[in-house]
């Protein structure tokens, strides 16, 4: 009787578990997003990153960009250094997204939860992107400063911020994908930096000018279209072209899909 009662209880428990509503993909995505974003500010690392980003952005704008010497009320000197700032700072954010989970063994726990893989991938990426966006928003006093000094093209500045945010998303998506492929945050950092460096250099003027003498000009121009720099430059000048938006959207989507595939393969193995 006791055994039969226990079996009946187990069956009832299993049935109740099976009937328990699973959280929707968007609900799971939001939960992962909130967890990851809170994790950034739970340690001093987030504040250190923001301070370093703001200091380097200020130095690049006013010192390296010769803001005062140029005598122009714009933020061109601010935006022209963003690709290089992101090259060294954004991979430091993305390297921990999945490598830390794999190293600590918590990725197995995450995969056993009723959370779709795409929700986990998108949630982690969105949290990292939001964190980077917060750091970018903290540079808005530069916009206010320029407005007080003259009459800048506010449309071009707004477009520059949009382009910078999209470019940061591209860096993060690539970094997240590579972080999923290794347990080492250092390796993820190095790989992300190298890949993003290549995507910068293929559109960098001095580099493309060297390719002109080696490859046909149409091929060089085609290669340059896949560069962060060439896409960001046009947006930062106030020209938001649909092709540039499609480029960043497709890059982020493809990198996140590859990220999900890597996690799924790791889960299966």
SEKE-766342 format. One record per atom (N, C-alpha, C): residue number from 1; z, y, x. Coordinates in steps of 0.2 Angstrom, whole numbers, m for minus. Example, Ala and Ser with C-alpha at 12.3 -4.5 7.8 and 13.67 -1.06 7.14 Angstrom:
<nodes>
  pos     c3     c2     c1
    1     39    m28     66
    1     39    m22     62
    1     39    m16     66
    2     35    m11     64
    2     36     m5     68
    2     39      0     64
</nodes>
This chain:
<nodes>
  pos     c3     c2     c1
    1      0     m6      4
    1      0      0      0
    1      0      6      4
    2      4      6      9
    2      4     12     14
    2     m2     13     17
    3     m5      7     20
    3    m12      8     23
    3    m17     11     18
    4    m17      8     12
    4    m22     10      7
    4    m21     18      6
    5    m15     20      5
    5    m13     27      3
    5    m15     31      9
    6    m14     29     15
    6    m16     33     21
    6    m24     34     21
    7    m28     28     20
    7    m35     28     20
    7    m37     33     14
    8    m34     33      9
    8    m36     37      3
    8    m35     45      5
    9    m29     46      9
    9    m28     53     11
    9    m33     55     16
   10    m35     51     21
   10    m40     52     26
   10    m47     54     22
   11    m48     50     17
   11    m55     51     14
   11    m55     58     10
   12    m49     59      7
   12    m48     66      3
   12    m49     72      8
   13    m46     71     14
   13    m46     76     19
   13    m53     77     22
   14    m56     71     23
   14    m63     72     25
   14    m68     75     20
   15    m67     74     14
   15    m71     77      8
   15    m69     84      8
   16    m63     86      9
   16    m61     93      8
   16    m64     97     14
   17    m64     94     20
   17    m67     97     26
   17    m74     98     25
   18    m78     93     22
   18    m85     93     21
   18    m87     98     16
   19    m82     99     11
   19    m84    104      6
   19    m81    111      8
   20    m78    112     13
   20    m75    118     15
   20    m81    123     17
   21    m82    129     14
   21    m87    133     16
   21    m88    135     23
   22    m94    134     26
   22    m95    136     33
   22    m97    144     33
   23    m94    147     38
   23    m96    154     38
   23   m103    155     39
   24   m106    161     36
   24   m113    162     37
   24   m114    164     44
   25   m121    164     46
   25   m123    166     53
   25   m121    173     54
   26   m122    178     49
   26   m120    185     51
   26   m112    186     51
   27   m108    182     47
   27   m101    182     48
   27    m99    180     55
   28   m102    174     57
   28   m100    172     64
   28   m102    176     69
   29   m108    179     68
   29   m110    184     73
   29   m105    190     74
   30   m103    193     68
   30    m99    198     68
   30    m92    196     71
   31    m90    190     70
   31    m83    188     73
   31    m84    188     81
   32    m89    185     83
   32    m91    184     90
   32    m91    191     93
   33    m95    196     90
   33    m96    203     92
   33    m89    206     93
   34    m85    206     88
   34    m78    209     88
   34    m74    206     94
   35    m74    199     94
   35    m70    196    100
   35    m72    198    106
   36    m79    199    108
   36    m81    200    114
   36    m80    208    116
   37    m81    212    111
   37    m80    219    112
   37    m73    221    114
   38    m68    217    110
   38    m61    218    111
   38    m59    216    118
   39    m63    210    120
   39    m61    208    127
   39    m63    212    133
   40    m68    216    132
   40    m70    221    137
   40    m64    226    138
   41    m61    229    133
   41    m56    234    133
   41    m49    231    134
   42    m49    224    135
   42    m42    221    136
   42    m40    221    143
   43    m45    223    147
   43    m44    223    155
   43    m46    230    157
   44    m43    231    163
   44    m45    238    166
   44    m53    238    168
   45    m56    232    169
   45    m63    232    171
   45    m68    237    167
   46    m67    237    160
   46    m71    241    156
   46    m70    249    158
   47    m64    251    159
   47    m63    258    161
   47    m65    259    168
   48    m65    255    172
   48    m67    256    179
   48    m75    256    179
   49    m78    252    175
   49    m85    252    174
   49    m88    259    171
   50    m84    261    166
   50    m86    268    163
   50    m85    274    168
   51    m80    274    171
   51    m78    279    176
   51    m84    279    181
   52    m85    273    184
   52    m91    273    189
   52    m97    275    187
   53    m99    273    181
   53   m105    275    178
   53   m106    282    177
   54   m100    286    174
   54   m100    293    173
   54   m101    297    180
   55    m97    294    185
   55    m97    298    191
   55   m104    297    194
   56   m107    291    194
   56   m114    290    197
   56   m119    294    194
   57   m118    294    187
   57   m123    298    183
   57   m123    306    185
   58   m116    308    185
   58   m116    315    187
   58   m118    317    194
   59   m117    312    199
   59   m119    313    206
   59   m127    313    206
   60   m130    308    202
   60   m137    308    202
   60   m140    314    199
   61   m137    317    194
   61   m140    322    190
   61   m139    329    194
   62   m134    330    197
   62   m132    337    200
   62   m134    337    207
   63   m133    331    211
   63   m134    331    218
   63   m140    328    220
   64   m142    322    218
   64   m148    319    220
   64   m154    322    216
   65   m153    324    210
   65   m158    326    206
   65   m159    334    207
   66   m155    337    211
   66   m155    344    212
   66   m156    348    205
   67   m151    347    201
   67   m151    350    194
   67   m151    358    195
   68   m147    361    199
   68   m146    368    199
   68   m152    371    203
   69   m154    368    208
   69   m160    371    212
   69   m166    371    208
   70   m167    366    203
   70   m173    366    199
   70   m173    372    194
   71   m168    374    192
   71   m167    380    187
   71   m171    378    181
   72   m171    372    178
   72   m174    370    172
   72   m169    367    167
   73   m169    370    161
   73   m164    367    156
   73   m167    361    153
   74   m166    355    157
   74   m168    348    154
   74   m164    343    158
   75   m164    337    155
   75   m161    331    158
   75   m165    326    162
   76   m171    329    164
   76   m175    324    168
   76   m172    321    174
   77   m168    325    178
   77   m165    323    184
   77   m159    318    182
   78   m157    318    176
   78   m152    313    173
   78   m155    307    172
   79   m161    307    168
   79   m164    301    166
   79   m168    297    171
   80   m170    301    176
   80   m175    297    181
   80   m171    292    185
   81   m164    293    185
   81   m160    288    189
   81   m157    283    185
   82   m158    283    179
   82   m155    278    174
   82   m157    270    176
   83   m164    269    177
   83   m166    262    179
   83   m162    260    185
   84   m161    264    190
   84   m157    262    196
   84   m150    261    195
   85   m147    265    191
   85   m140    264    189
   85   m139    258    185
   86   m143    256    181
   86   m143    250    177
   86   m144    244    181
   87   m148    245    186
   87   m150    239    191
   87   m143    237    194
   88   m139    241    196
   88   m133    239    200
   88   m127    238    195
   89   m127    241    189
   89   m121    241    185
   89   m121    236    179
   90   m127    236    176
   90   m128    232    170
   90   m127    224    172
   91   m130    222    177
   91   m129    215    179
   91   m121    213    179
   92   m117    218    181
   92   m110    216    182
   92   m107    215    175
   93   m110    218    170
   93   m107    217    163
   93   m110    210    161
   94   m116    209    162
   94   m119    203    159
   94   m117    196    162
   95   m115    197    169
   95   m114    191    172
   95   m108    186    169
   96   m104    189    166
   96    m98    186    163
   96    m99    183    156
   97   m105    185    153
   97   m105    183    146
   97   m105    175    145
   98   m109    171    149
   98   m109    164    148
   98   m106    160    154
   99   m107    163    160
   99   m104    160    166
   99    m97    159    166
  100    m93    164    163
  100    m86    164    163
  100    m84    158    158
  101    m88    158    152
  101    m86    153    147
  101    m87    146    150
  102    m93    145    154
  102    m94    138    157
  102    m89    136    162
  103    m87    141    167
  103    m83    140    172
  103    m76    138    169
  104    m74    142    164
  104    m67    140    161
  104    m67    134    156
  105    m73    132    155
  105    m73    126    150
  105    m72    128    143
  106    m72    135    141
  106    m71    137    134
  106    m78    137    130
  107    m83    136    134
  107    m90    135    130
  107    m90    129    126
  108    m87    124    128
  108    m87    117    124
  108    m83    119    118
  109    m77    122    118
  109    m73    124    112
  109    m77    129    108
  110    m81    133    110
  110    m85    138    106
  110    m90    134    103
  111    m93    129    106
  111    m99    125    103
  111    m96    121     97
  112    m90    119     98
  112    m87    114     92
  112    m85    118     86
  113    m85    125     87
  113    m83    129     81
  113    m89    129     76
  114    m88    131     70
  114    m94    131     65
  114    m98    138     66
  115   m100    139     72
  115   m104    145     74
  115   m111    143     76
  116   m116    145     73
  116   m123    144     75
  116   m124    147     82
  117   m128    143     86
  117   m129    145     93
  117   m132    152     93
  118   m137    154     88
  118   m140    160     88
  118   m135    166     87
  119   m130    164     83
  119   m124    169     81
  119   m120    171     87
  120   m118    165     91
  120   m114    166     97
  120   m118    170    102
  121   m125    169    103
  121   m129    172    108
  121   m130    180    106
  122   m132    181    100
  122   m133    188     98
  122   m126    192     97
  123   m121    188     96
  123   m114    192     95
  123   m112    194    102
  124   m113    190    107
  124   m111    192    114
  124   m115    197    117
  125   m122    196    115
  125   m126    202    118
  125   m125    208    115
  126   m124    208    108
  126   m123    214    104
  126   m116    218    107
  127   m111    214    108
  127   m105    217    111
  127   m106    220    118
  128   m110    217    122
  128   m111    220    129
  128   m116    226    128
  129   m120    226    123
  129   m125    232    122
  129   m121    237    119
  130   m116    236    115
  130   m112    241    112
  130   m108    244    117
  131   m105    240    121
  131   m101    243    127
  131   m105    248    131
  132   m111    246    133
  132   m115    250    137
  132   m117    256    133
  133   m118    256    127
  133   m120    261    123
  133   m114    266    123
  134   m108    264    123
  134   m102    268    123
  134   m102    272    129
  135   m103    269    135
  135   m103    272    141
  135   m109    278    141
  136   m114    276    138
  136   m120    281    138
  136   m118    287    134
  137   m115    286    128
  137   m113    291    124
  137   m108    296    127
  138   m104    293    132
  138    m99    298    135
  138   m103    303    140
  139   m109    302    141
  139   m113    307    145
  139   m116    313    141
  140   m114    313    134
  140   m117    318    130
  140   m114    325    132
  141   m109    326    135
  141   m107    333    137
  141   m112    336    142
  142   m116    331    145
  142   m122    334    149
  142   m127    337    145
  143   m128    335    139
  143   m133    338    134
  143   m130    344    132
  144   m124    345    131
  144   m120    351    128
  144   m121    356    134
  145   m120    354    140
  145   m120    359    146
  145   m127    362    146
  146   m132    357    146
  146   m139    360    146
  146   m141    364    141
  147   m138    363    135
  147   m139    367    129
  147   m136    374    130
  148   m131    374    133
  148   m127    381    134
  148   m131    385    140
  149   m134    381    144
  149   m138    385    150
  149   m145    387    148
  150   m148    385    143
  150   m155    387    141
  150   m157    384    134
  151   m163    383    134
  151   m166    380    127
  151   m170    374    129
  152   m166    369    130
  152   m170    362    131
  152   m174    359    126
  153   m178    355    127
  153   m182    351    122
  153   m177    346    119
  154   m174    347    114
  154   m169    342    111
  154   m172    335    109
  155   m178    336    107
  155   m182    330    105
  155   m183    325    111
  156   m185    328    117
  156   m186    324    123
  156   m180    321    125
  157   m174    325    125
  157   m168    322    127
  157   m165    317    122
  158   m166    317    116
  158   m164    312    111
  158   m169    306    113
  159   m175    307    114
  159   m179    301    115
  159   m177    298    122
  160   m175    302    127
  160   m172    299    133
  160   m166    295    132
  161   m162    297    128
  161   m156    292    126
  161   m158    286    123
  162   m163    286    118
  162   m165    280    115
  162   m169    276    120
  163   m173    278    124
  163   m176    274    129
  163   m171    271    134
  164   m166    275    136
  164   m161    272    140
  164   m157    267    137
  165   m155    267    131
  165   m152    262    127
  165   m156    256    126
  166   m162    257    125
  166   m167    251    125
  166   m167    247    131
  167   m168    251    137
  167   m169    248    143
  167   m162    245    145
  168   m157    247    143
  168   m150    244    145
  168   m150    237    141
  169   m153    237    135
  169   m153    231    131
  169   m158    226    135
  170   m163    228    138
  170   m167    223    141
  170   m164    221    147
  171   m160    225    151
  171   m156    222    157
  171   m151    217    155
  172   m148    219    149
  172   m142    214    147
  172   m145    208    144
  173   m151    208    141
  173   m154    202    138
  173   m156    197    144
  174   m159    200    149
  174   m160    196    155
  174   m154    193    158
  175   m149    197    159
  175   m143    195    162
  175   m139    190    158
  176   m139    190    152
  176   m136    185    148
  176   m140    179    148
  177   m146    179    148
  177   m150    173    149
  177   m148    169    156
  178   m148    173    161
  178   m147    170    167
  178   m140    168    168
  179   m135    171    165
  179   m128    170    165
  179   m127    163    162
  180   m131    161    157
  180   m130    155    153
  180   m133    149    158
  181   m137    151    163
  181   m139    145    167
  181   m135    143    173
  182   m129    147    174
  182   m125    145    179
  182   m118    146    178
  183   m114    142    181
  183   m106    143    181
  183   m104    149    185
  184   m107    151    190
  184   m105    156    194
  184   m107    163    192
  185   m102    167    191
  185   m104    174    190
  185   m107    178    195
  186   m106    176    201
  186   m109    179    207
  186   m116    177    207
  187   m118    171    206
  187   m125    169    206
  187   m129    172    200
  188   m125    173    194
  188   m128    176    189
  188   m130    184    190
  189   m125    187    194
  189   m126    194    196
  189   m132    195    200
  190   m132    190    205
  190   m138    191    210
  190   m145    189    207
  191   m145    184    203
  191   m151    183    199
  191   m153    188    195
  192   m149    191    191
  192   m150    196    186
  192   m153    202    190
  193   m150    204    196
  193   m152    210    200
  193   m159    209    202
  194   m160    203    205
  194   m167    202    208
  194   m172    202    203
  195   m171    199    197
  195   m176    199    192
  195   m177    206    189
  196   m172    210    188
  196   m173    216    185
  196   m176    221    191
  197   m174    220    197
  197   m177    224    202
  197   m185    223    202
  198   m187    217    201
  198   m194    215    201
  198   m197    219    195
  199   m194    219    190
  199   m197    222    184
  199   m197    230    184
  200   m193    232    189
  200   m193    239    190
  200   m199    241    195
  201   m199    237    201
  201   m203    239    206
  201   m211    238    204
  202   m213    234    199
  202   m220    233    198
  202   m222    239    194
  203   m218    244    192
  203   m220    250    189
  203   m218    256    193
  204   m215    255    199
  204   m213    260    203
  204   m219    263    207
  205   m220    270    207
  205   m226    273    210
  205   m228    271    217
  206   m223    271    222
  206   m225    270    229
  206   m227    262    229
  207   m224    258    225
  207   m226    251    226
  207   m233    249    223
  208   m234    252    217
  208   m240    251    214
  208   m246    254    218
  209   m245    260    221
  209   m250    263    226
  209   m252    258    231
  210   m247    254    234
  210   m248    249    239
  210   m253    244    236
  211   m252    242    230
  211   m255    237    226
  211   m263    239    225
  212   m264    245    225
  212   m271    248    223
  212   m276    245    228
  213   m274    245    234
  213   m278    243    240
  213   m279    235    240
  214   m275    231    236
  214   m275    224    237
  214   m278    221    230
  215   m276    224    225
  215   m278    221    218
  215   m283    226    215
  216   m287    224    210
  216   m291    228    206
  216   m286    233    202
  217   m289    239    201
  217   m285    244    198
  217   m283    242    191
  218   m287    239    187
  218   m285    237    180
  218   m280    232    180
  219   m280    227    185
  219   m274    222    186
  219   m268    226    187
  220   m268    230    192
  220   m262    234    194
  220   m259    238    188
  221   m263    241    184
  221   m261    244    178
  221   m258    240    173
  222   m261    234    172
  222   m258    229    168
  222   m252    226    170
  223   m251    225    176
  223   m244    223    179
  223   m239    228    178
  224   m241    235    179
  224   m236    240    178
  224   m234    241    171
  225   m238    239    166
  225   m236    240    159
  225   m230    235    158
  226   m228    230    162
  226   m223    226    161
  226   m216    228    164
  227   m217    234    167
  227   m211    237    171
  227   m206    241    166
  228   m200    241    168
  228   m195    245    164
  228   m197    252    165
  229   m199    254    171
  229   m199    261    173
  229   m205    264    169
  230   m211    261    169
  230   m217    264    166
  230   m216    265    158
  231   m212    260    155
  231   m210    261    148
  231   m205    266    147
  232   m200    266    151
  232   m195    271    150
  232   m197    278    152
  233   m201    279    157
  233   m204    286    158
  233   m207    289    153
  234   m211    285    149
  234   m215    288    143
  234   m210    290    138
  235   m205    286    137
  235   m200    288    131
  235   m196    294    133
  236   m194    294    140
  236   m189    299    142
  236   m193    306    142
  237   m199    306    142
  237   m203    312    141
  237   m204    315    134
  238   m201    311    129
  238   m202    313    122
  238   m207    309    118
  239   m211    305    122
  239   m216    301    118
  239   m214    294    116
  240   m212    293    110
  240   m209    286    108
  240   m215    283    105
  241   m219    279    109
  241   m225    275    107
  241   m222    268    104
  242   m226    266     99
  242   m224    259     96
  242   m225    254    101
  243   m230    254    106
  243   m230    249    111
  243   m224    248    115
  244   m221    254    117
  244   m215    254    121
  244   m209    250    117
  245   m209    252    110
  245   m203    249    106
  245   m204    241    106
  246   m211    240    105
  246   m212    232    104
  246   m211    229    111
  247   m212    232    116
  247   m211    229    123
  247   m203    227    124
  248   m199    232    122
  248   m192    231    123
  248   m189    226    118
  249   m192    227    112
  249   m190    222    107
  249   m192    215    108
  250   m198    214    111
  250   m201    207    113
  250   m197    205    119
  251   m195    209    123
  251   m192    207    129
  251   m185    204    128
  252   m181    208    124
  252   m175    206    122
  252   m175    200    117
  253   m179    199    113
  253   m180    194    108
  253   m181    187    113
  254   m186    188    117
  254   m188    182    121
  254   m182    180    125
  255   m179    184    129
  255   m173    183    133
  255   m168    179    129
  256   m166    182    123
  256   m161    179    119
  256   m163    172    116
  257   m169    171    115
  257   m171    164    112
  257   m170    160    118
  258   m173    162    124
  258   m172    157    130
  258   m164    156    131
  259   m160    161    130
  259   m153    160    131
  259   m150    155    126
  260   m152    155    120
  260   m150    150    115
  260   m153    143    117
  261   m159    143    119
  261   m161    136    121
  261   m157    133    127
  262   m156    137    132
  262   m152    135    138
  262   m145    133    135
  263   m142    136    131
  263   m135    134    129
  263   m136    128    125
  264   m141    127    121
  264   m142    121    117
  264   m143    115    121
  265   m147    116    127
  265   m148    111    131
  265   m141    109    135
  266   m137    114    137
  266   m131    112    140
  266   m126    108    135
  267   m127    110    129
  267   m123    107    124
  267   m125    100    123
  268   m131     99    123
  268   m134     92    122
  268   m132     87    128
  269   m132     90    134
  269   m130     86    140
  269   m123     85    141
</nodes>
